[in-house]
Every structure is written in structure tokens, then in C-alpha cells.
């Protein structure tokens, strides 16, 4: 059994990771800047608050660092664009504080949520790419994640902490309360669940996706692996927003008036990624390996 500190524990991914950890028999200490049941209020950009949590929980052996700056329902990318200083403070300075706090308290492993937004336009890469591809972010959010990717190995060598970046693509599924780039899909899922009429515009360009439960499982798969690489890609399936929207409509229990308008292009301009490194190291594979299974679970869990 591991004792894991989860930061950003009240967020979309944080809730799923906490649930997966508990189900697997791990002990969890959860922190977030937002107060919630079972979650300790703590700001990752404040070193003294991290020290207080780690001092009170001396058996913590791993940190899963998920905290990031957002903009409410507008999401992480929009949050970093609208308040870049805050994004740097939380995403980059917070990352450094986490690593330094881990070193002070004898925590030897950090898994953290990076993002495929660290990459540049798809046409600048061969596809699919491995983890050694050049980092060329075109958004402030991607730049903060890339900064942490560069800092990670430097801090790891100096402080003796194993730091592993888990590079996530588009994460979707039940519990996603903020829209961001997925605002039409969140609205569509809600309307389908409520039986309401809706018209949404979605793009037809392809992107990598991962269902929220698969993203959490990928994190957990790295907990007890020795000789980890500095970074791993995670991919559930590849396809368009339009495909996922159609599958959501198909999975709806009750017929409803939902119209999907296809918009050419519009997908995040990010190269396809190869996640064979993760699969070979851990044996992880997605439960939801296509849009149909992911959409069905999305609505089934919402309905429950």
C-alpha cells in the first residue's frame, strides 16, 4: 500500500485519481485550494502550507501533483491565457515548491499531470511522436507545462526525487464540470442526460483523447514501477469531436432532439502521440479504447 498525497484533489482529474487510489487500497491525503469534504485546504504555491501537510503525514511516499491554474468553466488553457502571471505562479512555481517540499520530507516519487499542449503544430512533427519530440508550445498553458518538463530533470538530479511527467491529451468523461475546449461536448452530455433539445457546433479534426478513468488508471500504473522514464504519453483513442458527439447521441437512453453541426478543422493543432512506452513499462491499456465505449460510460455514469 502506498500513502499518496494528491494535489488539485477537488478537480476533474483529482477526484478520479483519489477514487482509483482508494479502490486500489492506497492511503490518500488530498489537498486543494478549494475546500471540499475529505480535502485539506492548501495552496501548492505556498511552501509553508505544503510543509504543514507533509509534516502531519510523515508516511507519504508519493505525490501525484495535479493542481493547475484555471478560469472556472473556461478551463486551463483559457485560464493561462487570461492570467498568465497566475498560471506561472501556480503551474511553475507551485511545481517547484512541490518538488522541494518532497525533498525536505523524504518523499521520493512525484507523478505529475503534464499535457500534450507542450508540443507545437502537428505539421512540424512526424506522427505519431514519441516522448523525445521537441517541446514547442503555442499557448501560455502549454508553455507552463513545458517549463516544468525542463525543470523536472534538473530538480530531480539536484534533490534526489524521481519526477515523472504524465502527458495527457484531451481528457473527457463524467464529472467534467468545466467546458474549455470541450464546452460543446459538456453541454451536449448534459442536455442528453436531461432530455433537452440542443444544437452544438463541433470540429471534425482528429485529436488524441483519454477517458477520465483511463487517465486515472494510467497515473496509478506508474506508482510501483522501478526505473521510470522522465515522461510518458497516455492515449485512449484518436478521433474527432464530431465522432464523440455522434456517439454520445447514440448512447442516450431517451430519444432527444440533438443536432450536431460539423465545423471543418478546429481540433487542437497537436501531433498524434505514441504511448507504447507507458504500455510496455506498466501493462496499462485503456478500458475505453474508442469513442463509442467512452461515450456510453460518460452518459451511463451521469445518469447514475
C-alpha positions in Angstrom: 0.0 0.0 0.0 1.2 3.5 -0.9 0.5 6.7 1.0 -0.1 9.2 -1.7 -0.5 13.0 -1.5 -2.8 14.2 -4.3 -2.8 17.9 -5.1 -5.6 19.5 -7.1 -7.7 16.8 -5.4 -11.0 18.6 -5.9 -10.6 19.0 -9.7 -11.9 16.8 -12.5 -8.8 14.6 -12.7 -8.1 14.8 -8.9 -11.5 13.3 -7.9 -11.0 10.4 -10.3 -7.4 9.7 -9.2 -8.4 9.8 -5.5 -11.2 7.3 -6.1 -8.9 5.0 -8.0 -6.3 5.2 -5.3 -8.7 4.3 -2.6 -10.3 1.5 -4.6 -6.8 0.0 -5.1 -6.2 0.0 -1.3 -3.9 3.0 -1.1 -4.0 5.6 1.7 -4.7 9.1 0.3 -4.1 12.6 1.7 -5.9 15.1 -0.5 -5.2 18.8 -0.8 -6.7 21.6 -2.9 -7.0 25.4 -2.8 -10.8 24.7 -2.8 -12.3 23.3 0.4 -14.2 20.0 -0.1 -15.2 17.0 2.0 -12.1 15.0 2.7 -9.8 17.6 1.2 -7.3 19.7 3.1 -7.2 23.4 2.1 -3.6 24.1 0.9 -2.0 26.2 -1.8 0.8 24.5 -3.7 2.5 27.9 -4.3 2.9 28.3 -0.5 5.8 26.3 0.8 4.8 26.6 4.4 1.4 25.1 3.7 3.0 22.1 1.9 5.4 21.6 4.8 2.5 21.6 7.3 0.6 18.9 5.3 3.7 16.7 4.8 4.8 17.1 8.5 1.4 15.9 9.6 1.5 12.9 7.3 5.0 11.6 7.6 4.3 8.3 5.8 3.6 9.9 2.4 5.8 8.1 -0.1 4.4 9.5 -3.4 2.9 12.8 -4.6 0.5 12.9 -7.5 0.6 16.5 -8.5 -2.5 17.7 -10.5 -3.0 21.2 -9.3 -3.1 23.9 -12.0 -4.5 27.4 -12.6 -7.8 27.5 -14.4 -10.5 30.0 -15.2 -13.7 28.4 -13.8 -15.8 26.9 -16.5 -13.5 28.2 -19.2 -10.7 25.8 -18.3 -7.0 25.6 -18.1 -5.8 26.9 -21.4 -8.2 29.9 -21.2 -7.1 30.5 -17.6 -3.4 30.7 -18.5 -4.2 33.0 -21.5 -6.3 35.4 -19.4 -4.0 35.5 -16.4 -0.5 34.3 -17.4 1.1 35.6 -14.3 -1.2 33.5 -12.1 -0.6 30.4 -14.3 3.2 30.8 -14.0 2.8 31.3 -10.2 0.7 28.2 -9.7 1.8 25.9 -12.5 5.5 26.5 -12.5 6.3 27.9 -9.0 3.9 25.5 -7.5 5.6 22.6 -9.3 9.0 23.7 -7.9 7.5 24.1 -4.4 6.1 20.6 -4.6 9.4 19.1 -5.6 11.4 21.0 -3.0 8.8 20.1 -0.3 9.1 16.4 -1.3 12.8 16.5 -0.9 12.6 18.2 2.5 10.2 15.5 3.8 11.8 12.4 2.2 9.2 11.8 -0.5 11.0 10.0 -3.3 8.5 10.0 -6.2 6.4 12.6 -7.9 3.9 11.9 -10.7 2.5 15.0 -12.3 0.0 15.9 -15.0 1.7 17.4 -18.0 -0.1 17.9 -21.3 0.3 17.3 -25.0 0.0 21.1 -25.3 3.8 21.1 -24.8 4.0 20.3 -28.5 3.7 22.6 -31.4 1.7 22.4 -34.6 1.2 18.9 -36.0 2.8 19.6 -39.3 6.1 20.3 -37.6 6.4 16.6 -36.5 6.4 13.2 -37.9 3.3 11.3 -36.5 2.8 9.7 -34.1 5.6 11.1 -31.9 7.5 9.6 -29.0 8.3 11.3 -25.7 11.6 12.7 -27.1 9.9 15.0 -29.6 10.8 18.7 -29.2 8.7 20.9 -27.0 7.2 23.8 -29.0 4.2 25.1 -27.1 2.0 27.7 -28.7 -0.2 28.6 -25.7 0.6 30.0 -22.3 -0.7 26.9 -20.6 1.5 24.6 -22.8 4.4 26.9 -22.0 4.0 26.5 -18.3 3.9 22.7 -18.6 6.9 22.8 -20.9 8.8 24.8 -18.3 8.1 22.2 -15.7 9.2 19.5 -18.1 12.5 21.3 -18.4 12.8 21.9 -14.7 11.9 18.4 -13.7 15.1 16.6 -14.6 17.3 19.4 -13.2 15.4 19.3 -9.8 15.4 15.5 -9.8 19.2 15.3 -10.1 19.8 18.0 -7.5 17.3 16.9 -4.9 17.2 13.1 -5.4 13.5 13.0 -6.2 12.1 10.8 -9.0 9.9 13.1 -11.2 7.6 11.7 -13.9 5.5 13.7 -16.3 2.3 12.1 -17.5 1.5 13.8 -20.7 -2.3 13.8 -21.1 -4.3 14.6 -24.2 -7.9 15.7 -24.2 -9.4 14.2 -21.0 -13.2 13.7 -21.1 -15.9 11.9 -19.3 -18.4 12.1 -16.4 -17.6 14.7 -13.8 -16.2 17.2 -16.2 -17.9 20.3 -15.0 -15.8 22.9 -16.9 -16.0 23.3 -20.7 -12.9 24.8 -22.0 -12.2 23.4 -25.5 -14.8 20.7 -24.7 -17.6 23.1 -23.9 -19.9 21.9 -26.7 -19.5 18.3 -25.5 -20.1 19.1 -21.9 -23.3 20.9 -22.9 -24.3 18.1 -25.2 -23.9 15.4 -22.5 -25.9 17.5 -20.0 -28.7 18.1 -22.5 -28.8 14.4 -23.4 -29.0 13.4 -19.8 -31.7 15.9 -19.1 -33.7 15.1 -22.3 -33.4 18.7 -23.5 -33.2 19.9 -27.1 -29.8 21.2 -28.1 -27.7 22.3 -31.2 -23.9 22.2 -30.9 -21.1 23.0 -33.3 -18.2 20.6 -33.2 -15.0 20.2 -35.2 -14.1 17.3 -37.4 -10.3 17.4 -37.0 -8.7 14.5 -35.2 -7.1 14.6 -31.7 -5.9 12.2 -29.0 -8.4 11.5 -26.3 -8.4 9.7 -22.9 -11.4 8.9 -20.7 -11.1 10.2 -17.2 -11.0 6.7 -15.6 -8.3 5.6 -18.0 -6.3 8.8 -17.2 -6.5 7.9 -13.5 -5.5 4.3 -14.1 -2.5 5.4 -16.1 -1.3 7.5 -13.2 -1.8 4.6 -10.8 0.0 2.2 -13.2 3.3 4.1 -12.5 3.1 4.0 -8.7 5.2 0.9 -8.2 7.3 0.8 -11.3 11.1 1.0 -10.8 13.4 2.8 -13.2 10.8 5.1 -14.6 11.4 7.4 -17.6 11.0 11.1 -17.2 7.8 11.3 -19.2 5.0 9.1 -20.6 2.3 9.7 -23.2 -1.2 8.4 -22.5 -3.7 7.8 -25.3 -7.2 6.2 -25.0 -8.2 6.6 -28.7 -7.9 9.1 -31.5 -10.7 10.7 -33.4 -12.8 13.8 -33.9 -15.1 15.8 -31.6 -17.8 15.1 -34.2 -17.3 11.4 -33.8 -17.6 11.6 -30.0 -20.6 13.8 -30.2 -22.4 11.3 -32.5 -21.6 8.5 -30.1 -23.0 10.5 -27.2 -26.3 10.9 -29.1 -26.3 7.2 -30.0 -25.7 6.2 -26.3 -28.6 8.4 -25.0 -31.2 6.3 -23.2 -34.1 8.5 -24.2 -34.5 10.0 -27.7 -33.9 13.7 -27.7 -33.6 16.5 -30.2 -29.9 17.0 -30.5 -28.3 18.5 -33.6 -24.6 18.3 -34.3 -23.2 20.9 -36.8 -19.8 19.9 -38.2 -17.2 22.6 -38.4 -14.2 22.0 -40.6 -10.9 21.8 -38.7 -10.9 23.3 -35.3 -9.2 20.5 -33.5 -6.2 21.3 -31.2 -3.3 21.5 -33.6 -1.2 18.9 -31.8 0.6 15.9 -33.2 -0.7 12.4 -32.5 1.3 10.7 -29.8 2.7 7.2 -29.3 2.1 5.8 -25.8 3.8 2.4 -26.3 6.4 3.4 -23.7 3.8 3.5 -20.9 2.1 0.3 -22.2 5.3 -1.6 -22.3 6.5 -0.4 -18.9 3.3 -0.9 -17.0 0.9 -3.1 -19.0 -1.6 -0.3 -18.9 -4.2 -0.2 -21.7 -7.4 1.8 -21.9 -10.8 0.4 -20.8 -12.4 2.9 -23.2 -10.4 2.4 -26.4 -12.9 4.0 -28.8 -15.4 6.8 -28.9 -18.4 4.5 -28.6 -17.4 2.9 -25.3 -16.2 6.2 -23.8 -19.5 8.0 -24.7 -21.6 5.2 -23.4 -19.8 5.3 -20.0 -20.0 9.1 -20.0 -23.8 9.1 -20.1 -24.3 6.0 -18.0 -22.3 7.4 -15.1 -24.0 10.8 -15.4 -27.4 9.1 -15.3 -26.5 7.2 -12.2 
